[in-house]
Structure formats: C-alpha cells, structure tokens
Amino acid sequence: MPLLKIQTNVDVPAADRQTLLANASRATATVLGKPEAYVMVTLEANHPMLFAGTDAPLAYLELKSIGLPEDRTRDFSAKLSDIVEAHLHIPKNRIYVEFASAAAHMWGWNGETF
C-alpha cells in the first residue's frame, strides 16, 4: 500500500538502481511502520527536469500511503532526503517530497481494495 516514487534528472547507472530501490523500500517500511511486503518503490531516472531555473541534479519524491500520519511528514522528509542525497548525491535543497494519504477503499491490490 505505501508507494514511494522517485523522479530525478540524474542518470542512475544500472548497477546502482537496485541498491537505491532496496534501501528506499526498507526505509519506507520503517518510517511508516508497515510491512515491507506491501511497499512499492519506483525510480524514474534521467528525466528532463528543471528546478529554480537550472537543470542541476534534482529529485521529486511522492510518498503515498493509507493512513499516512501527517504529524510525521517532517521526519519522513528527512529520512527520504537522506537516502536520495546519499545514493544520488543530490543536495536536500534540490529535493521536493509530496505526501498523500489514501483512504483504504481508494487503494486496490490483489483484485480488491484495502
């Protein structure tokens, strides 16, 4: 049910993608307190993107989950930005993170909804 989407203009070598995805998946499960078995992480690299008028390395993240605790988004932003900065060498001031809480009946899986 949690989905972390990472979009960046950085070219991520194939050898580094799996490590980034695995670390992001574990971190997402940990910060949300949800089983990693339900976490999905996507990486869209090498996208044409511009932030603050420049195409210097940047990232846009979306974290969507059922019952996302709004009072913890500051912590989530810090953890996710740390991962992106460590793996992609993108400064935190070049990372946007969007949070979305989904109602259980608006999230489908296995032919049903939660």
C-alpha positions as CSV (number, residue, x, y, z in Angstrom):
1,M,0.0,0.0,0.0
2,P,2.8,2.5,0.5
3,L,4.2,3.8,-2.7
4,L,7.4,5.8,-3.0
5,K,8.0,7.4,-6.4
6,I,11.4,8.9,-7.1
7,Q,11.9,11.1,-10.2
8,T,15.2,12.6,-11.0
9,N,17.2,14.2,-13.8
10,V,20.2,12.2,-12.7
11,D,21.3,9.2,-14.8
12,V,21.4,6.3,-12.3
13,P,23.7,3.5,-13.5
14,A,22.0,0.1,-13.7
15,A,24.4,-1.3,-11.1
16,D,23.2,1.4,-8.5
17,R,19.5,1.2,-9.1
18,Q,18.8,-2.0,-7.1
19,T,20.7,-0.7,-4.1
20,L,18.8,2.6,-4.1
21,L,15.4,0.8,-4.6
22,A,16.2,-1.7,-1.8
23,N,17.3,1.0,0.7
24,A,14.3,3.2,-0.2
25,S,11.9,0.3,0.3
26,R,13.3,-0.6,3.7
27,A,13.3,3.0,4.8
28,T,9.7,3.5,3.7
29,A,8.5,0.4,5.6
30,T,10.5,1.5,8.7
31,V,9.3,5.1,8.8
32,L,5.7,4.1,8.2
33,G,5.8,1.1,10.5
34,K,4.3,-1.1,7.7
35,P,5.5,-4.4,6.4
36,E,7.9,-4.1,3.5
37,A,5.9,-6.8,1.7
38,Y,3.4,-4.1,0.8
39,V,5.9,-1.3,-0.1
40,M,6.3,-0.4,-3.8
41,V,9.2,1.9,-4.9
42,T,9.6,3.3,-8.4
43,L,12.6,5.1,-9.9
44,E,12.3,7.3,-13.0
45,A,15.8,8.5,-13.7
46,N,17.3,10.7,-16.4
47,H,14.1,12.8,-16.8
48,P,14.3,16.3,-18.3
49,M,13.6,18.4,-15.2
50,L,14.2,22.0,-14.1
51,F,14.2,23.4,-10.6
52,A,14.9,27.1,-9.7
53,G,15.7,27.8,-13.3
54,T,18.5,25.2,-13.5
55,D,18.9,21.5,-14.5
56,A,21.5,20.8,-11.8
57,P,20.8,17.5,-10.1
58,L,17.3,17.4,-8.5
59,A,14.7,14.9,-7.4
60,Y,10.9,14.9,-6.8
61,L,9.5,12.2,-4.5
62,E,5.9,11.2,-3.8
63,L,5.1,9.1,-0.8
64,K,1.5,7.8,-0.7
65,S,0.1,5.5,1.9
66,I,-3.1,4.5,3.6
67,G,-3.4,6.5,6.8
68,L,-0.2,8.5,6.3
69,P,0.5,10.2,9.7
70,E,0.5,13.9,8.8
71,D,2.3,14.8,12.1
72,R,5.4,12.8,11.0
73,T,5.9,14.2,7.5
74,R,8.9,16.3,8.6
75,D,10.6,13.0,9.8
76,F,9.7,11.2,6.6
77,S,11.1,14.1,4.5
78,A,14.4,14.0,6.4
79,K,14.8,10.2,6.0
80,L,13.9,10.1,2.3
81,S,16.0,13.1,1.5
82,D,19.0,11.4,3.3
83,I,18.6,8.4,1.1
84,V,18.4,10.4,-2.1
85,E,21.3,12.5,-1.1
86,A,23.4,9.5,-0.2
87,H,22.7,7.5,-3.3
88,L,22.3,10.2,-6.0
89,H,24.4,13.0,-4.5
90,I,21.5,15.5,-4.8
91,P,21.6,18.2,-2.2
92,K,18.5,18.3,0.1
93,N,17.6,21.8,-1.1
94,R,17.1,20.3,-4.6
95,I,14.6,17.7,-3.4
96,Y,10.8,18.1,-3.2
97,V,8.8,15.5,-1.3
98,E,5.0,15.3,-1.7
99,F,2.9,13.3,0.8
100,A,-0.5,11.9,0.2
101,S,-2.8,9.8,2.4
102,A,-5.2,7.5,0.7
103,A,-8.4,6.1,2.0
104,A,-8.3,2.3,2.2
105,H,-11.2,2.0,-0.2
106,M,-9.3,4.1,-2.8
107,W,-6.3,1.7,-2.9
108,G,-6.6,-1.5,-4.8
109,W,-4.5,-4.6,-4.6
110,N,-5.0,-8.3,-5.4
111,G,-8.2,-7.5,-7.2
112,E,-9.7,-5.9,-4.1
113,T,-9.3,-2.8,-2.0
114,F,-7.9,-2.4,1.4
